[in-house]
Amino acid sequence: MDLQHVVASQEQGWYLKLMAPNVKGPGYAWLDPSRIYCHHQALQDCVEDLVQPFQDEAIDLVAGIDAMGFILGAAIANFLQKGFVAIRKAGHLCVETITQPYRDYSTRDKVMEMRTDAIVPGEPLAHCSWPPESWGWGRTPPCPIFHPKSMDSHHS
């Protein structure tokens, strides 16, 4: 598919066909969504479809997990006209952070972090990461990193 060509008529989720399968092996994610981001109509339709079920929710911030979550999270935040919180791989922020260990899709143990002043407990938050099955919507905490006990014990 020509990534610049806008298809005149699309069924819901048509842009999912743009995702490329993993051809590099088990150390990589199972699908590559980056072709969706290259096609302006695909990205717009994807964001609108993701936000639609939650359009009546009170969301103040959108959070995205490094790195694919930054793309959709920022696009969703822009669409909703809300702020965006970046949840980073540990060691990238030069400010006080809270951290949370996790195991990634390749089963490697890692640590993620975010600014300590990025959210207020109980604030409505949309959480975006890749794959979409891990997306969550609701009040913080959407994952252990936002739990007040985690904030006390994992400061860096």
C-alpha positions, 0 to 999 in steps of 0.5 A, spaced: 500 500 500 502 506 498 503 510 505 501 517 502 495 514 498 488 515 502 483 510 501 476 513 499 472 507 503 475 504 509 472 499 514 473 500 521 480 498 523 482 498 516 489 501 518 491 494 522 492 491 515 498 496 514 502 493 520 508 488 518 509 482 521 516 480 525 521 477 520 527 478 525 525 473 530 523 472 538 527 478 540 522 483 537 515 485 537 510 480 534 508 486 529 510 493 527 505 498 527 510 504 524 507 503 517 500 506 521 504 512 523 507 513 516 500 514 513 496 520 515 489 517 515 491 511 518 494 514 524 488 519 524 483 513 524 486 509 529 486 515 534 479 516 533 477 509 534 482 508 540 478 514 543 471 513 541 469 508 547 472 513 552 469 519 549 465 520 555 470 519 560 474 525 564 481 524 562 486 529 564 492 526 562 495 521 557 501 516 559 505 513 554 510 507 555 517 508 551 517 508 545 511 506 541 507 508 547 510 515 546 507 515 538 500 513 540 499 516 547 502 523 544 497 523 538 491 521 543 493 527 548 493 532 542 486 529 539 483 530 546 487 536 547 490 533 554 497 533 557 502 527 555 506 523 561 512 519 558 514 513 562 521 512 560 526 506 560 530 508 566 536 512 566 533 517 561 530 523 565 535 528 569 529 529 574 527 526 580 523 519 578 519 513 581 521 507 578 518 500 576 521 493 574 518 490 568 519 484 563 518 486 556 516 482 550 522 479 549 522 476 557 528 481 558 527 484 565 528 492 565 526 498 569 521 504 567 521 511 570 517 517 570 517 524 573 515 524 580 511 530 579 508 528 572 501 526 575 497 527 581 494 520 585 486 519 583 487 524 577 483 521 570 489 518 566 489 514 559 495 509 559 497 507 552 503 502 550 504 497 545 501 492 544 494 495 544 491 489 549 495 493 554 492 499 554 488 501 560 483 507 561 481 510 568 484 513 574 491 512 576 494 508 578 493 504 571 499 500 573 504 499 580 508 505 578 503 509 580 501 506 587 503 511 592 507 505 596 511 504 589 512 512 589 515 511 596 520 505 595 522 506 588 525 514 588 531 515 584 
